Amino acid sequence: LSEALDVHSNSVRNHVAALGEAGLVDVVVEPPSGRGRPAHRFVVTVAAEAMLAVERAGTTGGGAEYRALAEAFARHLATQAGAKHEARAVGELWGGQVMATRGSKARSAGGVRRAVLSLLSDLGFAPTPDNAAPEAAMDGKAPATGAEAGSDVVLLRACPLLESAQKNPDVICSVHLGLVAGARRALGAADGTVGLEPFAQPGACRLTLPA
């Protein structure tokens, strides 16, 4: 790192230590080999990957970064205990930060519910009201009217990570649930409970999205 950044190694150590205290870098101690202290390696944490994806999403639209982030979660968490809880927690962080990049106009355009539906539509979930015909979302976009009104239930008729979600639903679907919850919280919505039932019916997951 010192050579790549053209910075003194002591400065690099201080910065890496600060990243570690912030939860953005983990230290891995190598097995002892020969004389002297074991070597240390530094790896980027899942939380840091989420923050990087949010930064890139602000300039690229977020599609590729979203997929890369979720795939990283699946690989990192699928075999670990507490995967659902951690995936949702970081998904909430990500959702809040993504919504923050959209600014205050996201809510003023039609309220919290519409702002969240717009986010889901942009990410490729094709949200539609529970009583809508499947054809309403064939183009991958949310209807201009209707999805944000009436029942709290919204059907997600597409998934940008369908294959990964089928393989690791506890991880991927928990990220999606956290994304929605975090986005709502960032917009000041504290009432109601968000729920997600993966593959609730053929071709759709069922999202409970309070107004």
ZAVEX-711213 format. One record per residue (C-alpha): residue number from 1; x, y, z. Coordinates in Angstrom, 2 decimals, padded with zeros to 5 digits, always signed. Last residue first. Example, Ala and Ser with C-alpha at 12.3 -4.5 7.8 and 13.67 -1.06 7.14 Angstrom:
2
<node><num>2</num><u>+013.67</u><v>-001.06</v><w>+007.14</w></node>
<node><num>1</num><u>+012.30</u><v>-004.50</v><w>+007.80</w></node>
//
This chain:
211
<node><num>211</num><u>-047.54</u><v>+003.70</v><w>+003.23</w></node>
<node><num>210</num><u>-046.67</u><v>+000.24</v><w>+004.53</w></node>
<node><num>209</num><u>-044.73</u><v>-002.05</v><w>+002.19</w></node>
<node><num>208</num><u>-045.42</u><v>-005.77</v><w>+002.58</w></node>
<node><num>207</num><u>-043.45</u><v>-007.39</v><w>-000.23</w></node>
<node><num>206</num><u>-044.58</u><v>-010.61</v><w>-001.91</w></node>
<node><num>205</num><u>-042.12</u><v>-012.31</v><w>-004.26</w></node>
<node><num>204</num><u>-043.25</u><v>-013.04</v><w>-007.82</w></node>
<node><num>203</num><u>-043.02</u><v>-015.40</v><w>-010.79</w></node>
<node><num>202</num><u>-045.09</u><v>-018.22</v><w>-009.37</w></node>
<node><num>201</num><u>-046.28</u><v>-017.23</v><w>-005.91</w></node>
<node><num>200</num><u>-044.66</u><v>-016.38</v><w>-002.60</w></node>
<node><num>199</num><u>-041.21</u><v>-016.74</v><w>-004.13</w></node>
<node><num>198</num><u>-039.66</u><v>-014.85</v><w>-001.21</w></node>
<node><num>197</num><u>-042.06</u><v>-013.45</v><w>+001.39</w></node>
<node><num>196</num><u>-040.83</u><v>-010.00</v><w>+002.37</w></node>
<node><num>195</num><u>-042.08</u><v>-007.91</v><w>+005.28</w></node>
<node><num>194</num><u>-041.88</u><v>-004.27</v><w>+006.29</w></node>
<node><num>193</num><u>-043.65</u><v>-003.36</v><w>+009.50</w></node>
<node><num>192</num><u>-045.56</u><v>-000.15</v><w>+010.00</w></node>
<node><num>191</num><u>-044.57</u><v>+003.22</v><w>+011.40</w></node>
<node><num>190</num><u>-041.06</u><v>+004.73</v><w>+011.43</w></node>
<node><num>189</num><u>-040.95</u><v>+006.45</v><w>+008.04</w></node>
<node><num>188</num><u>-038.41</u><v>+009.31</v><w>+008.18</w></node>
<node><num>187</num><u>-037.08</u><v>+009.03</v><w>+004.63</w></node>
<node><num>186</num><u>-033.88</u><v>+007.35</v><w>+005.80</w></node>
<node><num>185</num><u>-036.04</u><v>+004.88</v><w>+007.72</w></node>
<node><num>184</num><u>-037.92</u><v>+003.95</v><w>+004.57</w></node>
<node><num>183</num><u>-034.67</u><v>+003.34</v><w>+002.65</w></node>
<node><num>182</num><u>-033.27</u><v>+001.24</v><w>+005.47</w></node>
<node><num>181</num><u>-036.36</u><v>-000.96</v><w>+005.62</w></node>
<node><num>180</num><u>-036.40</u><v>-001.45</v><w>+001.85</w></node>
<node><num>179</num><u>-032.69</u><v>-002.33</v><w>+001.65</w></node>
<node><num>178</num><u>-032.97</u><v>-004.54</v><w>+004.73</w></node>
<node><num>177</num><u>-035.61</u><v>-006.65</v><w>+003.01</w></node>
<node><num>176</num><u>-033.47</u><v>-006.87</v><w>-000.13</w></node>
<node><num>175</num><u>-030.39</u><v>-007.88</v><w>+001.89</w></node>
<node><num>174</num><u>-032.52</u><v>-010.47</v><w>+003.69</w></node>
<node><num>173</num><u>-033.64</u><v>-011.81</v><w>+000.31</w></node>
<node><num>172</num><u>-030.03</u><v>-012.26</v><w>-000.80</w></node>
<node><num>171</num><u>-028.80</u><v>-013.93</v><w>+002.38</w></node>
<node><num>170</num><u>-031.62</u><v>-016.26</v><w>+003.42</w></node>
<node><num>169</num><u>-032.50</u><v>-016.87</v><w>-000.24</w></node>
<node><num>168</num><u>-029.06</u><v>-018.31</v><w>-001.08</w></node>
<node><num>167</num><u>-029.40</u><v>-020.50</v><w>-004.20</w></node>
<node><num>166</num><u>-032.72</u><v>-019.12</v><w>-005.43</w></node>
<node><num>165</num><u>-031.63</u><v>-015.57</v><w>-004.58</w></node>
<node><num>164</num><u>-028.35</u><v>-016.09</v><w>-006.45</w></node>
<node><num>163</num><u>-030.21</u><v>-017.16</v><w>-009.59</w></node>
<node><num>162</num><u>-032.73</u><v>-014.34</v><w>-009.32</w></node>
<node><num>161</num><u>-030.21</u><v>-011.56</v><w>-008.78</w></node>
<node><num>160</num><u>-031.87</u><v>-008.67</v><w>-010.65</w></node>
<node><num>159</num><u>-035.24</u><v>-009.97</v><w>-009.42</w></node>
<node><num>158</num><u>-038.50</u><v>-009.51</v><w>-011.27</w></node>
<node><num>157</num><u>-042.20</u><v>-009.62</v><w>-010.40</w></node>
<node><num>156</num><u>-041.91</u><v>-007.97</v><w>-006.99</w></node>
<node><num>155</num><u>-045.51</u><v>-007.99</v><w>-005.82</w></node>
<node><num>154</num><u>-046.65</u><v>-005.20</v><w>-003.54</w></node>
<node><num>153</num><u>-048.84</u><v>-005.66</v><w>-000.48</w></node>
<node><num>152</num><u>-049.78</u><v>-002.58</v><w>+001.55</w></node>
<node><num>151</num><u>-053.11</u><v>-002.53</v><w>-000.27</w></node>
<node><num>150</num><u>-054.44</u><v>+000.68</v><w>-001.81</w></node>
<node><num>149</num><u>-052.02</u><v>+003.09</v><w>-003.43</w></node>
<node><num>148</num><u>-048.35</u><v>+003.14</v><w>-004.37</w></node>
<node><num>147</num><u>-048.66</u><v>+000.51</v><w>-007.06</w></node>
<node><num>146</num><u>-051.69</u><v>+002.27</v><w>-008.57</w></node>
<node><num>145</num><u>-050.16</u><v>+004.89</v><w>-010.80</w></node>
<node><num>144</num><u>-047.10</u><v>+005.16</v><w>-013.04</w></node>
<node><num>143</num><u>-046.83</u><v>+001.39</v><w>-013.15</w></node>
<node><num>142</num><u>-043.45</u><v>+000.08</v><w>-011.94</w></node>
<node><num>141</num><u>-040.97</u><v>-000.71</v><w>-014.66</w></node>
<node><num>140</num><u>-039.51</u><v>-004.03</v><w>-015.82</w></node>
<node><num>139</num><u>-041.17</u><v>-003.94</v><w>-019.27</w></node>
<node><num>138</num><u>-043.38</u><v>-006.88</v><w>-018.34</w></node>
<node><num>137</num><u>-044.71</u><v>-005.02</v><w>-015.33</w></node>
<node><num>136</num><u>-048.37</u><v>-004.52</v><w>-016.16</w></node>
<node><num>135</num><u>-048.48</u><v>-007.85</v><w>-017.99</w></node>
<node><num>134</num><u>-048.68</u><v>-009.65</v><w>-014.64</w></node>
<node><num>133</num><u>-052.11</u><v>-008.10</v><w>-014.02</w></node>
<node><num>132</num><u>-052.27</u><v>-005.97</v><w>-010.92</w></node>
<node><num>131</num><u>-054.06</u><v>-007.13</v><w>-007.75</w></node>
<node><num>130</num><u>-050.93</u><v>-007.28</v><w>-005.58</w></node>
<node><num>129</num><u>-049.77</u><v>-003.86</v><w>-006.74</w></node>
<node><num>128</num><u>-046.68</u><v>-003.92</v><w>-008.97</w></node>
<node><num>127</num><u>-042.93</u><v>-003.73</v><w>-008.33</w></node>
<node><num>126</num><u>-040.66</u><v>-004.52</v><w>-011.33</w></node>
<node><num>125</num><u>-037.62</u><v>-005.52</v><w>-009.22</w></node>
<node><num>124</num><u>-035.01</u><v>-003.99</v><w>-011.56</w></node>
<node><num>123</num><u>-032.98</u><v>-001.67</v><w>-009.33</w></node>
<node><num>122</num><u>-034.70</u><v>+001.40</v><w>-010.76</w></node>
<node><num>121</num><u>-038.08</u><v>-000.15</v><w>-009.98</w></node>
<node><num>120</num><u>-037.06</u><v>-000.84</v><w>-006.40</w></node>
<node><num>119</num><u>-035.92</u><v>+002.77</v><w>-005.97</w></node>
<node><num>118</num><u>-039.14</u><v>+004.09</v><w>-007.49</w></node>
<node><num>117</num><u>-041.13</u><v>+001.86</v><w>-005.18</w></node>
<node><num>116</num><u>-039.22</u><v>+003.30</v><w>-002.23</w></node>
<node><num>115</num><u>-039.91</u><v>+006.86</v><w>-003.33</w></node>
<node><num>114</num><u>-043.59</u><v>+006.07</v><w>-003.96</w></node>
<node><num>113</num><u>-043.99</u><v>+004.71</v><w>-000.46</w></node>
<node><num>112</num><u>-042.16</u><v>+007.58</v><w>+001.21</w></node>
<node><num>111</num><u>-044.16</u><v>+010.35</v><w>-000.39</w></node>
<node><num>110</num><u>-044.84</u><v>+011.56</v><w>-003.91</w></node>
<node><num>109</num><u>-042.02</u><v>+013.55</v><w>-005.47</w></node>
<node><num>108</num><u>-041.27</u><v>+015.26</v><w>-002.16</w></node>
<node><num>107</num><u>-039.71</u><v>+012.04</v><w>-000.89</w></node>
<node><num>106</num><u>-037.05</u><v>+011.66</v><w>-003.56</w></node>
<node><num>105</num><u>-036.61</u><v>+015.44</v><w>-003.74</w></node>
<node><num>104</num><u>-034.84</u><v>+015.33</v><w>-000.38</w></node>
<node><num>103</num><u>-031.72</u><v>+013.79</v><w>-001.89</w></node>
<node><num>102</num><u>-031.17</u><v>+010.73</v><w>-004.06</w></node>
<node><num>101</num><u>-027.80</u><v>+010.04</v><w>-002.43</w></node>
<node><num>100</num><u>-029.58</u><v>+009.71</v><w>+000.92</w></node>
<node><num>99</num><u>-031.74</u><v>+006.95</v><w>-000.50</w></node>
<node><num>98</num><u>-028.63</u><v>+004.95</v><w>-001.37</w></node>
<node><num>97</num><u>-027.23</u><v>+005.56</v><w>+002.11</w></node>
<node><num>96</num><u>-030.33</u><v>+004.37</v><w>+003.88</w></node>
<node><num>95</num><u>-030.67</u><v>+001.32</v><w>+001.70</w></node>
<node><num>94</num><u>-027.01</u><v>+000.38</v><w>+002.23</w></node>
<node><num>93</num><u>-027.24</u><v>+000.59</v><w>+006.00</w></node>
<node><num>92</num><u>-030.45</u><v>-001.42</v><w>+005.96</w></node>
<node><num>91</num><u>-028.83</u><v>-004.03</v><w>+003.72</w></node>
<node><num>90</num><u>-025.96</u><v>-004.16</v><w>+006.22</w></node>
<node><num>89</num><u>-028.37</u><v>-005.12</v><w>+008.98</w></node>
<node><num>88</num><u>-030.41</u><v>-007.45</v><w>+006.77</w></node>
<node><num>87</num><u>-027.35</u><v>-009.44</v><w>+005.72</w></node>
<node><num>86</num><u>-026.08</u><v>-009.61</v><w>+009.30</w></node>
<node><num>85</num><u>-029.36</u><v>-011.00</v><w>+010.63</w></node>
<node><num>84</num><u>-029.84</u><v>-013.48</v><w>+007.80</w></node>
<node><num>83</num><u>-026.25</u><v>-014.79</v><w>+007.99</w></node>
<node><num>82</num><u>-026.34</u><v>-015.45</v><w>+011.72</w></node>
<node><num>81</num><u>-024.08</u><v>-018.48</v><w>+011.44</w></node>
<node><num>80</num><u>-021.88</u><v>-018.49</v><w>+008.38</w></node>
<node><num>79</num><u>-022.04</u><v>-020.51</v><w>+005.17</w></node>
<node><num>78</num><u>-024.07</u><v>-018.04</v><w>+003.12</w></node>
<node><num>77</num><u>-022.35</u><v>-014.95</v><w>+004.54</w></node>
<node><num>76</num><u>-019.31</u><v>-014.17</v><w>+002.42</w></node>
<node><num>75</num><u>-020.37</u><v>-015.67</v><w>-000.90</w></node>
<node><num>74</num><u>-023.89</u><v>-014.31</v><w>-000.73</w></node>
<node><num>73</num><u>-022.75</u><v>-010.92</v><w>+000.49</w></node>
<node><num>72</num><u>-020.24</u><v>-010.61</v><w>-002.36</w></node>
<node><num>71</num><u>-022.97</u><v>-011.53</v><w>-004.86</w></node>
<node><num>70</num><u>-025.15</u><v>-008.82</v><w>-003.35</w></node>
<node><num>69</num><u>-022.42</u><v>-006.21</v><w>-003.71</w></node>
<node><num>68</num><u>-021.52</u><v>-007.19</v><w>-007.28</w></node>
<node><num>67</num><u>-025.17</u><v>-007.07</v><w>-008.32</w></node>
<node><num>66</num><u>-025.69</u><v>-003.66</v><w>-006.76</w></node>
<node><num>65</num><u>-022.47</u><v>-002.36</v><w>-008.29</w></node>
<node><num>64</num><u>-023.60</u><v>-003.43</v><w>-011.75</w></node>
<node><num>63</num><u>-026.96</u><v>-001.71</v><w>-011.39</w></node>
<node><num>62</num><u>-025.96</u><v>+001.31</v><w>-009.32</w></node>
<node><num>61</num><u>-026.92</u><v>+004.16</v><w>-011.61</w></node>
<node><num>60</num><u>-023.29</u><v>+004.91</v><w>-012.49</w></node>
<node><num>59</num><u>-022.48</u><v>+008.11</v><w>-010.60</w></node>
<node><num>58</num><u>-024.24</u><v>+007.79</v><w>-007.24</w></node>
<node><num>57</num><u>-024.16</u><v>+004.00</v><w>-007.48</w></node>
<node><num>56</num><u>-020.37</u><v>+004.12</v><w>-007.22</w></node>
<node><num>55</num><u>-020.54</u><v>+005.70</v><w>-003.78</w></node>
<node><num>54</num><u>-023.22</u><v>+003.26</v><w>-002.63</w></node>
<node><num>53</num><u>-021.17</u><v>+000.29</v><w>-003.83</w></node>
<node><num>52</num><u>-018.17</u><v>+001.54</v><w>-001.89</w></node>
<node><num>51</num><u>-020.28</u><v>+001.83</v><w>+001.27</w></node>
<node><num>50</num><u>-021.58</u><v>-001.72</v><w>+000.87</w></node>
<node><num>49</num><u>-018.09</u><v>-003.10</v><w>+000.29</w></node>
<node><num>48</num><u>-016.98</u><v>-001.31</v><w>+003.46</w></node>
<node><num>47</num><u>-019.76</u><v>-002.98</v><w>+005.45</w></node>
<node><num>46</num><u>-018.74</u><v>-006.38</v><w>+004.04</w></node>
<node><num>45</num><u>-015.22</u><v>-005.86</v><w>+005.37</w></node>
<node><num>44</num><u>-012.09</u><v>-005.13</v><w>+003.32</w></node>
<node><num>43</num><u>-009.17</u><v>-007.39</v><w>+004.20</w></node>
<node><num>42</num><u>-005.85</u><v>-006.71</v><w>+005.92</w></node>
<node><num>41</num><u>-003.08</u><v>-009.26</v><w>+006.34</w></node>
<node><num>40</num><u>-000.80</u><v>-009.52</v><w>+009.35</w></node>
<node><num>39</num><u>+002.43</u><v>-011.53</v><w>+009.42</w></node>
<node><num>38</num><u>+003.30</u><v>-013.64</v><w>+012.42</w></node>
<node><num>37</num><u>+005.99</u><v>-012.14</v><w>+014.70</w></node>
<node><num>36</num><u>+009.58</u><v>-013.19</v><w>+014.27</w></node>
<node><num>35</num><u>+011.22</u><v>-016.45</v><w>+013.32</w></node>
<node><num>34</num><u>+009.85</u><v>-018.98</v><w>+010.89</w></node>
<node><num>33</num><u>+006.26</u><v>-019.15</v><w>+009.80</w></node>
<node><num>32</num><u>+003.50</u><v>-018.48</v><w>+012.30</w></node>
<node><num>31</num><u>-000.02</u><v>-018.76</v><w>+010.82</w></node>
<node><num>30</num><u>-001.17</u><v>-015.45</v><w>+009.29</w></node>
<node><num>29</num><u>-003.10</u><v>-012.99</v><w>+011.43</w></node>
<node><num>28</num><u>-006.12</u><v>-011.53</v><w>+009.63</w></node>
<node><num>27</num><u>-007.01</u><v>-007.93</v><w>+010.39</w></node>
<node><num>26</num><u>-010.43</u><v>-006.67</v><w>+009.31</w></node>
<node><num>25</num><u>-011.06</u><v>-003.35</v><w>+007.56</w></node>
<node><num>24</num><u>-014.16</u><v>-001.14</v><w>+007.43</w></node>
<node><num>23</num><u>-015.22</u><v>-001.54</v><w>+011.05</w></node>
<node><num>22</num><u>-014.39</u><v>+002.07</v><w>+011.98</w></node>
<node><num>21</num><u>-011.59</u><v>+000.92</v><w>+014.30</w></node>
<node><num>20</num><u>-010.11</u><v>-001.07</v><w>+011.41</w></node>
<node><num>19</num><u>-010.25</u><v>+001.93</v><w>+009.08</w></node>
<node><num>18</num><u>-008.40</u><v>+003.96</v><w>+011.73</w></node>
<node><num>17</num><u>-005.72</u><v>+001.26</v><w>+012.01</w></node>
<node><num>16</num><u>-005.36</u><v>+001.24</v><w>+008.22</w></node>
<node><num>15</num><u>-004.86</u><v>+005.01</v><w>+008.26</w></node>
<node><num>14</num><u>-002.22</u><v>+004.87</v><w>+010.98</w></node>
<node><num>13</num><u>-000.37</u><v>+002.00</v><w>+009.32</w></node>
<node><num>12</num><u>-000.36</u><v>+003.84</v><w>+005.98</w></node>
<node><num>11</num><u>+001.12</u><v>+006.91</v><w>+007.62</w></node>
<node><num>10</num><u>+003.89</u><v>+004.80</v><w>+009.14</w></node>
<node><num>9</num><u>+004.54</u><v>+003.21</v><w>+005.72</w></node>
<node><num>8</num><u>+005.24</u><v>+006.58</v><w>+004.13</w></node>
<node><num>7</num><u>+002.95</u><v>+007.37</v><w>+001.21</w></node>
<node><num>6</num><u>+003.58</u><v>+006.78</v><w>-002.49</w></node>
<node><num>5</num><u>+000.11</u><v>+005.25</v><w>-002.81</w></node>
<node><num>4</num><u>+001.22</u><v>+002.01</v><w>-004.49</w></node>
<node><num>3</num><u>+004.46</u><v>+001.84</v><w>-002.50</w></node>
<node><num>2</num><u>+002.81</u><v>+002.38</v><w>+000.88</w></node>
<node><num>1</num><u>+000.00</u><v>+000.00</v><w>+000.00</w></node>
//
